[in-house]
Amino acid sequence: MYKRLFFGTLLLALTLHSCIDTSEKTAIVINSNQEIVVDSSKIHSEPFRPQFHFTPEKKWMNDPNGMVYHKGVYHLFYQYYPDDIVWGPMHWGHATSTDLIHWNYKKIALFPDAIGLIFSGSAVIDLKNTSGLGTKENPPMIAIFTYHNMKGEKSGRKDFQTQGLAYSLDEGNTWLKYNGNPIIKNSTQKDFRDPKAFWNPETNLWNLVLVAGDHAEFFTSKNLINWQFESEFGEKSGAHGGVWECPDIFKLKVADSKEEKWVLLISINPGATNGGSGTQYFIGEYNGKSFKTDQKDIKWIDHGTDNYAGVTYNNTPDDKRVFIGWMSNWSYARDTPTKNWRSAMTLPRELSLIKTNNDYVLKSTPIEQLKNQLKQEYSHKTIKLQADEKVEINYPNFNQSEIKFIAEAKDLKLVFSNNAKDSLVIEYDSKQKIFSIDRRHSGIVNFEESFGKQIHNTAVPNVGSSTIDYQIIMDWSSIEIFLDGGIYSFTEQIFPSTPYTKLTISSTENQEINAFSINYIKSIWDKN
């Protein structure tokens, strides 16, 4: 039996696949603020182009890098290859934002040089000019990154990755490489990379964590140039199904308590919970030199397949810990069906720490600023579901929307579909406390064998015992799901043939769904 909920006249005319000739070259102008000005009406109407996630103007992008806030501006650097839509010699691309939602493209920040390619790293503001590379009146922005020497790698050497430094005296618009590079050399470690640096006010020292193969290493410095090795962590902790990458470490208060804990993020590829790439986290203690944890189980910051290499911002206002991840997976990142660009970032998320069932859990929720992009299209106080009955909701374009509701903690099945017979299935099994995402028939899935091969199942023991709060955010080629305020999050890429226009809700049990709403999410590229 079906119940159908139809919407009245909606002032929406959205088409995922436009007729624009995406092969046409877009004119690019660099203005006086060093921002790249492009015709967003063209490039952001391409098939699958996200409407409210950051994507490169063109070509390949992967890891977020150098995330730092300064003078009211959020800087996002990222791994970038300007000559193709597949991975190649790495540069640092650059974008800026005042709200973490709308972005301005900047010119390329860092280029490969004689020492090597420019791999991932971090950025800080040297406010006290400890490096001597600026002044106290004009403190330098410092980027610390991994140099990758391709010749050294191909010849079988182990020292082909070292750490370099560059600095900017004009808010990241232009950069100079430090003439004493590399600042941290390497003689024995393979996969020695991805430095995250930050000022530690508890020790009055610069701290840095990087990864070396299957463990993390910690360093300290007085001036960002001369670094001292302090300790290592992780050889016998956490997941080890692949190489460790992109570490981050920061302190968070535990909600509703006076307790504080340090959080260590480590990305790993392969070996993630649902295959390929993923990011794990550890909760413990850090004294500025070494990290320790009593954690025995493996914890993941996101349980979907497409949130990798994520790190957090330095210097954010109000000490908020803002996280952005690369919304892809190395299993198929080079093969996704986009034409002139490839890859997107996750929505920026605020991280927080709670303690539940005597266990520490890292929550992630979309930043508050996203609410400014929302326009409510529909709300329903209560939807009553009878066992095995299907409620059908029709809407012009679920692929640019936020769906929110509170359901009883009972079996629940959501199916997003379209006239092309694509279907994305989301399901909660209350008996086993398992949440699943099935994208096997979600649209284009045959570009790589593993993409649409299996259902992604996740145990969710910490969801509510009586109700579960759902927040589902869908863009033109992605879905992000947050349960109970982000106790669990799931990020997955999807490539539907046309937008999903129907949502079918069902349950094996009688239950109520409350506070159901659909919000249209305005495009961040729309200047109107």
C-alpha positions in Angstrom: 0.0 0.0 0.0 1.3 3.5 -0.9 0.6 6.9 0.6 1.6 9.7 -1.7 2.6 13.2 -0.5 2.8 15.6 -3.4 4.1 19.1 -3.3 2.2 22.1 -4.6 3.7 24.5 -7.1 7.4 25.0 -6.3 9.5 27.8 -7.6 12.2 25.5 -8.7 13.5 24.5 -12.1 16.6 22.5 -11.5 18.3 20.1 -14.0 21.3 18.0 -13.0 22.4 17.5 -16.6 22.5 20.7 -18.6 22.9 21.1 -22.3 26.0 23.4 -21.8 29.0 22.4 -23.9 31.4 21.7 -21.2 34.3 21.3 -23.6 34.3 25.0 -24.2 37.3 26.7 -22.5 36.2 29.2 -19.9 37.9 32.6 -19.9 39.9 33.2 -16.8 41.0 36.6 -15.4 43.1 37.2 -12.3 41.9 40.3 -10.5 43.8 42.8 -8.3 43.1 40.6 -5.2 44.7 37.6 -7.0 41.4 35.8 -7.3 40.6 33.8 -10.3 37.4 35.1 -11.9 35.5 32.5 -13.9 32.0 32.3 -15.5 30.3 30.2 -12.8 27.1 29.9 -14.9 29.1 27.6 -17.2 31.5 25.6 -15.1 29.1 25.0 -12.2 26.3 23.6 -14.5 28.4 20.7 -15.7 27.1 17.1 -15.0 27.6 16.1 -11.4 29.2 19.5 -10.4 28.4 20.0 -6.7 26.4 23.1 -6.0 27.5 23.7 -2.4 30.7 21.8 -2.0 34.1 23.1 -2.9 35.4 21.8 -6.2 38.4 23.0 -8.3 37.6 25.3 -11.2 39.0 22.7 -13.4 41.3 19.6 -13.4 42.4 17.3 -10.5 42.2 17.9 -6.8 42.8 15.7 -3.7 43.8 16.3 -0.1 42.9 19.6 1.7 46.1 21.3 2.9 47.3 24.4 4.8 43.9 25.2 6.4 44.4 28.3 8.4 42.2 31.3 9.5 43.7 34.8 9.5 42.2 38.3 9.5 38.7 37.1 8.9 39.6 34.8 6.0 39.6 31.0 5.8 42.4 29.8 3.6 42.0 26.4 1.9 45.0 25.0 0.1 44.7 21.6 -1.6 46.6 19.1 -3.6 46.2 20.1 -7.3 47.3 19.1 -10.7 46.5 21.8 -13.2 47.1 19.8 -16.4 44.8 16.8 -16.2 41.8 15.4 -14.4 43.9 12.5 -13.0 46.6 12.7 -10.4 49.9 14.1 -11.6 52.8 16.3 -10.3 51.4 17.9 -7.2 51.0 21.6 -6.6 49.1 23.5 -3.9 45.9 25.1 -5.2 44.4 27.9 -3.1 40.9 29.2 -2.3 39.6 31.6 0.3 36.3 32.2 2.1 34.9 34.4 4.8 32.1 31.9 5.8 33.4 28.5 4.8 30.5 28.2 2.4 31.3 30.6 -0.5 34.7 30.3 -2.0 37.0 32.4 -4.2 39.5 30.7 -6.4 43.1 32.1 -6.0 46.1 31.5 -8.2 48.3 28.4 -7.6 50.3 28.8 -4.4 53.1 26.3 -4.6 54.7 24.7 -7.6 57.1 21.7 -7.8 60.8 22.6 -7.9 64.2 20.9 -8.1 63.7 19.2 -4.7 60.4 17.6 -5.6 56.7 17.7 -5.9 54.6 19.5 -3.3 52.7 17.0 -1.3 50.3 17.5 1.7 51.0 19.7 4.7 49.7 22.5 6.9 49.9 26.3 7.4 50.3 28.5 10.4 50.5 32.2 11.2 53.8 33.0 12.9 52.4 35.8 15.0 55.5 36.3 17.1 57.8 36.0 14.0 59.7 33.2 15.6 61.0 32.2 12.2 62.4 35.6 11.4 60.9 35.4 8.0 58.5 38.4 8.5 58.0 41.0 11.2 55.8 41.2 14.3 53.9 43.9 12.4 53.5 41.7 9.4 53.8 38.1 10.6 54.5 35.5 7.9 52.1 32.8 6.8 54.2 29.6 7.0 53.4 26.5 4.9 55.2 23.3 5.9 54.7 20.5 3.3 56.2 17.3 2.0 58.7 17.3 -0.8 58.3 14.2 -3.0 61.3 13.3 -5.2 60.0 11.1 -8.0 63.4 10.1 -9.2 64.4 8.9 -5.7 61.2 6.9 -5.4 61.7 5.2 -8.8 65.3 4.3 -8.0 64.2 2.5 -4.8 65.6 5.0 -2.3 63.9 5.4 1.1 64.7 9.1 1.6 62.6 10.4 -1.3 60.3 12.4 1.0 61.4 15.3 3.1 59.7 18.3 4.7 59.9 21.8 3.2 58.9 25.3 4.2 57.5 28.3 2.3 56.3 31.6 3.5 54.0 34.5 2.4 54.0 38.1 3.5 50.9 39.1 1.6 48.1 36.8 3.0 49.0 33.8 0.9 48.9 35.5 -2.5 52.5 35.0 -3.2 55.0 32.5 -1.7 58.8 32.2 -1.3 60.4 28.8 -0.7 62.9 28.8 2.3 66.4 28.7 0.9 67.5 26.1 3.5 64.9 23.4 2.4 64.4 20.7 3.4 63.9 21.6 7.0 63.3 18.0 8.1 65.4 15.4 6.4 64.8 11.7 6.1 67.2 8.9 5.8 65.4 5.7 6.7 61.6 6.1 6.5 59.5 5.3 3.4 56.2 7.3 3.3 57.5 10.1 5.5 55.0 12.8 5.0 52.0 15.1 5.6 53.2 17.4 8.4 50.6 19.2 10.6 52.2 22.0 12.6 50.6 24.2 15.3 51.5 26.5 18.1 51.1 24.8 21.5 50.4 27.5 24.2 50.9 25.0 27.0 54.6 24.4 26.1 55.3 27.7 24.2 56.7 25.6 21.3 55.7 24.8 17.8 54.5 21.2 17.6 54.4 19.0 14.5 53.1 15.6 13.7 53.8 13.6 10.5 53.4 10.0 9.5 56.1 7.5 8.6 54.8 4.3 7.1 52.6 2.8 9.7 53.1 5.2 12.6 53.1 8.9 13.6 56.1 10.9 14.7 56.1 14.1 16.8 58.5 17.0 16.7 59.0 20.4 18.4 60.6 23.7 17.4 61.2 27.2 18.6 61.2 28.8 15.2 59.4 26.5 12.7 62.7 25.9 10.9 64.8 23.7 13.3 62.9 20.7 14.4 63.6 18.1 17.1 62.3 14.6 17.0 60.4 13.7 20.3 58.5 10.5 20.0 56.4 8.1 17.8 53.0 6.5 18.2 50.8 3.9 16.6 52.9 1.0 15.5 50.7 -1.3 17.5 47.5 0.8 17.7 44.7 1.4 15.3 44.1 0.1 11.8 47.1 -1.0 9.8 45.6 -2.3 6.5 47.5 0.4 4.6 49.8 3.4 4.7 49.1 6.0 7.4 48.6 9.6 6.0 47.5 13.1 6.9 47.7 13.3 10.7 46.2 16.0 12.9 46.2 16.5 16.6 44.1 18.9 18.8 42.5 19.3 22.2 38.7 19.3 22.7 36.5 19.7 25.8 34.3 16.8 26.6 30.7 18.0 26.5 28.9 18.5 29.8 32.1 18.1 31.8 35.3 19.9 32.8 37.4 17.1 31.2 39.6 17.8 28.1 41.1 15.2 25.8 43.5 15.2 22.8 42.3 13.9 19.5 44.7 12.4 17.0 43.4 11.9 13.4 45.1 9.4 11.1 44.0 8.6 7.5 44.8 5.2 6.1 44.8 3.8 2.6 43.7 1.1 2.0 42.1 -0.6 5.1 39.1 1.6 5.8 35.9 0.3 7.4 34.0 0.0 4.1 37.0 -0.4 1.8 39.8 1.7 0.4 40.5 5.1 2.1 39.3 6.3 5.5 40.2 8.3 8.5 40.5 6.9 12.0 40.8 8.8 15.3 42.4 8.2 18.7 41.4 9.8 22.0 44.1 10.3 24.6 46.7 12.5 26.3 49.4 14.6 24.7 52.1 16.6 26.6 53.5 18.4 23.6 56.1 15.7 23.0 54.3 12.3 23.1 50.8 11.0 22.7 49.3 8.1 24.7 45.9 6.4 24.6 44.1 3.6 26.4 41.8 3.1 23.4 41.6 -0.5 22.2 39.0 -0.3 19.5 39.3 1.3 16.0 37.3 4.5 15.7 36.4 6.1 12.3 35.5 9.8 11.9 33.2 8.9 9.0 31.7 5.5 8.1 31.0 6.1 4.5 33.5 5.5 1.7 34.2 9.0 0.6 35.8 11.1 3.4 39.5 10.9 3.4 42.7 12.9 4.3 40.6 15.3 6.4 42.3 17.8 8.7 41.2 20.8 10.8 41.8 24.5 10.7 44.4 26.3 12.7 43.5 29.6 14.5 39.7 29.3 14.1 37.5 31.9 16.0 36.1 30.8 19.4 38.5 27.8 19.3 36.0 25.9 17.1 37.5 22.8 15.5 36.5 22.8 11.8 37.2 19.8 9.7 37.2 19.4 5.9 37.9 16.1 4.1 38.5 15.1 0.5 35.3 13.6 -0.7 36.7 10.6 -2.6 38.4 7.3 -2.2 41.7 6.2 -3.8 40.0 2.9 -5.0 38.2 4.9 -7.8 39.1 8.6 -7.4 40.8 8.7 -10.9 37.8 7.1 -12.6 34.7 9.0 -11.5 32.5 10.1 -14.4 33.3 13.9 -14.5 34.7 15.6 -17.5 36.7 18.9 -16.9 37.2 18.6 -13.2 37.5 15.8 -10.6 36.9 15.6 -6.8 35.2 17.8 -4.2 35.6 18.5 -0.5 33.2 17.5 2.2 31.1 20.1 3.8 33.0 21.8 6.5 32.1 20.2 9.9 32.5 21.3 13.5 34.0 18.5 15.6 33.0 18.0 19.2 33.7 15.3 21.9 31.2 13.5 24.0 31.3 10.6 26.4 28.6 8.0 26.1 28.4 4.5 27.6 31.7 5.3 29.2 33.3 5.8 25.8 34.6 8.9 24.1 33.0 9.6 20.7 34.0 12.3 18.2 30.9 14.0 16.7 30.8 15.9 13.4 28.1 18.2 12.3 27.8 20.6 9.3 28.9 24.1 10.3 26.1 26.6 11.3 26.8 28.8 8.3 25.1 26.2 6.0 21.8 27.3 7.4 22.1 30.5 5.4 21.8 28.5 2.2 18.6 26.7 3.2 15.1 27.5 2.0 12.3 25.4 3.5 10.2 23.8 0.9 8.1 21.4 2.9 7.4 20.4 6.5 5.2 17.8 8.0 4.7 17.5 11.8 4.0 13.7 11.8 4.1 11.0 9.2 2.5 7.8 10.5 3.9 4.6 9.1 1.9 1.4 9.2 4.0 -1.9 9.1 5.0 -2.7 5.5 3.2 0.4 4.2 5.1 2.7 1.8 4.9 6.5 2.0 5.9 8.2 -1.2 7.2 11.8 -1.3 7.7 13.5 -4.7 10.0 16.5 -5.1 11.7 18.0 -8.2 15.3 17.5 -7.1 16.4 15.7 -4.0 20.0 16.2 -5.3 20.2 19.7 -3.9 18.4 19.4 -0.6 18.5 18.7 3.1 16.1 16.2 4.6 15.6 16.2 8.4 13.3 14.2 10.6 13.1 12.3 13.9 12.1 8.6 13.7 11.5 6.0 16.3 14.4 3.7 16.8 12.8 1.0 14.7 13.5 -0.5 11.3 13.4 2.2 8.6 14.0 2.1 4.9 14.5 5.1 2.6 14.7 4.8 -1.2 15.6 7.7 -3.4 14.7 7.1 -7.0 14.1 8.7 -10.4 12.4 7.9 -13.7 15.7 6.3 -15.0 15.1 3.6 -12.4 18.2 4.6 -10.4 17.7 3.9 -6.6 19.8 4.8 -3.6 18.7 2.8 -0.5 19.3 3.8 3.1 18.3 1.4 5.8 18.4 1.0 9.6 18.1 -2.4 11.2 16.9 -1.9 14.8 17.5 -5.4 15.9 21.2 -5.6 14.9 21.7 -1.8 15.2 23.2 -1.7 11.7 22.9 1.3 9.3 23.4 0.6 5.6 23.8 2.5 2.4 23.2 0.7 -0.9 24.4 2.6 -4.0 24.7 -0.5 -6.2 21.9 0.8 -8.4 22.2 4.5 -7.6 23.1 5.6 -11.1 26.4 5.4 -13.0 28.4 2.8 -11.0 30.3 0.8 -13.6 33.3 3.1 -14.0 35.2 1.1 -11.5 34.5 -2.4 -10.1 34.5 -1.7 -6.4 32.3 1.5 -6.5 28.9 -0.2 -6.8 29.9 -3.7 -5.7 28.4 -4.0 -2.2 26.2 -2.6 0.5 28.0 -0.6 3.1 27.0 -1.7 6.6 28.0 0.0 9.8 27.3 -1.0 13.4 25.8 2.0 15.2 25.5 1.0 18.9 25.5 4.6 20.2 22.3 5.8 18.4 19.3 6.7 20.5 17.4 4.0 22.3 14.0 5.6 21.6 14.4 8.0 18.7 17.0 8.7 16.0 17.6 12.2 14.6 18.3 12.0 10.8 20.0 14.8 8.8 20.5 13.9 5.1 22.3 16.4 2.8 22.4 15.6 -0.9 24.3 17.4 -3.7 24.5 16.7 -7.4 27.0 13.9 -6.8 27.1 13.2 -3.1 25.2 12.3 0.0 26.2 13.1 3.6 24.2 11.6 6.5 24.4 12.6 10.2 22.7 10.5 12.9 21.9 12.0 16.3 23.7 15.2 15.8 26.7 13.6 14.1 27.5 10.7 16.5 27.7 8.8 13.3 28.3 10.4 9.9 28.4 8.8 6.4 29.8 10.4 3.2 29.3 8.8 -0.2 29.6 9.8 -3.8 26.7 9.1 -6.1 26.2 9.7 -9.8 22.5 9.4 -10.7 21.5 9.5 -14.3 19.0 12.2 -13.5 18.1 13.9 -10.2 16.2 11.8 -7.6 12.6 12.9 -7.6 10.9 10.4 -5.3 11.5 9.3 -1.8 9.8 6.1 -0.6 9.7 5.5 3.2 8.8 2.2 4.8 9.2 0.1 7.9 8.5 -3.4 9.1 6.9 -1.9 12.2 4.3 0.7 13.0 6.0 4.0 13.8 5.9 7.7 13.6 8.3 10.1 11.8 8.2 13.6 13.4 9.4 17.0 12.3 9.9 16.0 8.7 11.3 18.7 6.5 12.8 19.3 3.1 15.0 22.3 2.6 16.3 23.5 -0.8 20.0 24.3 -0.6 21.0 27.4 -2.7 24.0 27.1 -5.0 27.1 28.8 -3.6 28.1 29.7 -7.1 24.9 31.7 -7.8 25.8 35.4 -7.6 22.1 36.4 -7.5 
